[in-house]
Amino acid sequence: MDISPRLEPPPSIFLVPMVQGILLLLLFCALVFRVDELTLFCLVLLVLGAGCSLWSRASLKAVHCSLLVDRQRLFAGEHFSIGIRCRNAKLLPILLKTDLRLSAAVTGSDADQWLHGESGLLWFRSFATKRECCPGSRGVYTLDAPLLRGGDLFGFFSKETRAPEDPREILVFPRRIDIPPLPLPRRDFFEHPGARSPVVDPLLLFGTRDYQQGQPARAIHWKASARHLHMQEKLCEPAEQAKALILLDVHHFHRAPQEFERCLEVIAAFARQLEHQGIATGFVTNGTPAGRGRQGLPISGSPSQPGALLEMLARVTPRKGDHLVHILAAGYRIPWGVSSVLFVHERSEPTVEAEGFLQHRNIPLQVVHSSAETAGRNHRAGGITSSLYLGDLISGEAR
């Protein structure tokens, strides 16, 4: 366990075995020669040491400690605060020290930092300490439980433990940038796209609501009705709503980590454009996610979709898992009318396989390369419409 230097045991004469032996020897001599003053002095020191030892053992009992984080989801470059709050919920006063290690990526500094707090707590009193952090890079960061050291108010003895606090995850999304509009081919049945369409797709279910009079019986969600004990109605996406599938192939990105981060920033900006246009969006990647992440996000226009996509972008790593084709063919449902955009580092065999898979299903495809060497080569393979260079989508300020 990595411990801060501030949590090292304090120096004390009662912790030195030689001093303890000398006190016992002096007490024995004082009793033998009947030196009352020396006897009293030795007894006071020994009783004080034993009492402080018992005091420190009980110091961390009924101490409640909590980790305070005002934001657990933010974009790179934004500020948030981390704090520790402790309360002494007993009659015994104590000396309490807290320490929490913060990685350099969380604080935005060059080295790891310590969030330190120290206070003498009387009965049923509390204290708190906090600091501002500014993560400079995307990722998933875990905050461990704070380290606690309690002891007597004299500081002679101490006892250390870790607070019973579950680790916290801080999700840092790719930083916000602006990119020029990236058009998608539209396949609309009706003049008015999006939510104004008179036809909905029963397979694109995104929620339920109370049953409205006049709706057909096939719109009733029977399982939800039984759960809520009153009639519930399905809420489905419009059948002709424009749909976009964003694909990320991390093949070769491990050799270019900066290009990988730039690619994720462009994907986040592109997804924000699609949200503003009311386009249902899905995301699939073969990158290995960090923590409880996943590799596929179904195509949907629900209000929770942008947040779920940003979480995937925060968790994805350039470590390659399965091929994109295997993930798509393993049960990922692609509805009719989808346009796709594939982000890759450079054209490779997995890219060709993904192009062939989408071509076989007549899905239009836009390929965005982060490598300038292969970006200028336009490929005509059925559904592929064009090939772009990632750097052309990033403005001078964003770079």
JOSULBEL-V38695 format. One line per field, one symbol per residue. ss: DSSP state (~ for helix, > for strand, _ for the rest). phi: phi as a letter, one per 20 degrees, with the letter a starting at -180 (. if undefined). burial: + if it has 24 or more other ideal C-beta (glycine too) atoms within 12 Angstrom, else -. A space follows every 10 residues. Layout:
ss=???
phi=???
burial=???
//
This chain:
ss=____~~~___ __~~~_~~~~ ~~~~~~~~~~ ~~~__~~~~~ ~~~~~~~~~~ ~~~~~~~___ __>>>>>>>_ __>>>____> >>>>>>>>__ ___>>>>>>> >>_~~~~___ __>>>>>>>> >____>>>>> >>>_____>> >>>___>>>> >______>>> >>_____>>> >>>_______ __________ ___~~~___> >>>>>>>>>> ______~~~> _~~~~~~~__ _>>>>>>>__ __>>>>>>__ __~~~_~~~~ ~~~~~~~~~~ ~~~~~~___> >>>>>_>>>_ _____>>>>> ____~~~~~~ ~~~~~>>>>> ___~~~~~~_ _______>>> >>>>____~~ ~~~~~~~~~~ ___>>>>>>_ _~~~~_____ ___>>>>>>~ ~~~______
phi=.edfgfefgf fbffeegfff ffffffffff ffelefffff ffffffffff fffffffefe fmddccedcf bdcbegneeb dcccccceeb fffbdcccbc edffffemde bfccedbbae dffldcbbbb becbfecfqd dddfffedcd afffmfcbcd bdffdfgddd edfgffcdcf gdfcfdcdfc fdemfeffdd efeeecrcbf fefnffffef effffffemb fddfdcfgfd ffccdedcde gmffecffff ffffffffff ffffffemef ccbcbdfffe meecdcdffa dffefgffff ffffefcfff dffgffffee pfedffnedc cddcfbfbfg ffffffffff dldfcdddee effdfeeedd cmffeaccdg ffedfffff
burial=---+--+--- ---+------ --+--++--- ---------- -+--++--+- -++-++--++ --+++++++- -+++++-+-+ ++++++++-- -+-+++++++ +++-++++-- ---++++++- +-----++++ +-++++++++ ++++-+++++ ++--++++++ +++-+--+++ +++++-+-+- -+-++--+-- --++--+--+ +--+++-+-- --------+- +--------- -+++++++++ ++++++++++ +++-----++ ++++++++++ +++++-++++ +++++++-++ --++++++++ ++--++-+++ ++++++++-+ +++++-++-- -+-++-++++ ++++++++-+ ++++++++-- +-++++++++ +--++---+- +-++++++++ +-++-----
//
